[in-house]
Amino acid sequence: MNQLAFIFDMDSLIVDSEPVYRSRNKDIFKKLEREVDKDTQLSFIRGTAKRKWTILTREFLLTPT
């Protein structure tokens, strides 16, 4: 019998994905033409995308498009 399995690394214990997310965040900030301080960027670590966008919309008074 053939079996297929997937491992979901939801907490980045197997693979450190934070450098990839930080790089993508920098691209997003550049596109939004916003300077995001280091403390705010660090607050995104281990957080959800929804949490990140909530912080960004509050800090920079962004409106959803």
N, C-alpha and C positions, 0 to 999 in steps of 0.2 A: 504494500500500500504506500503510495506517495503522500508525503505530508509536507505542508508548507507552513512556515511560521514567520511572524513579524515581531520585532522588538520595538516598542515605542519608548523612546528615551525622553519622557516628558519633563524630567527634572535635570537633564544634562549631566547626569552622573557618568554615563558611558562615553559620550562625545561632548567636548566643550564647544558648544555652538554660540556662546556669547560673542566671540570676535566677529562672527558672521553677522549677527544681529547689530552689533555696534557699527559695522561698516555700512549695512543697509540703512540704519538710522541716520548716519551722516549724509547719505544720498538723499534721504527724505528731507532732512533739515535744509540741505542746499536747495532742493527743488522748491521748498516753501519759503526760501530766502529768509531763514531764521537762524540766529545764533543761539544755541542751546548750551547753557553752562554745564560744566562737568558734573556738579551735584545732581542736576536734573537728569542728565544722561544716566548716571549711576542708579538713580531711582527706578529706572526701567528694568534693571537686571532682575531676572526671575519673575517678572510681571507679565500680565497678559497684554495683548495688543489693545484691547478695549481700555485697560487701565492707562496705557501709554497715551492713547488718543484723548482720553479724558483730561489727563495732565496737560497735554499740549494745547488743547482747545481752551482750557482755563487760563494757562499761562500767557498765551499769545492771542487770546480773544478770536480764535478761528471759528468760522462757521462751516457746518457740513455742506458739501456740494454734491 
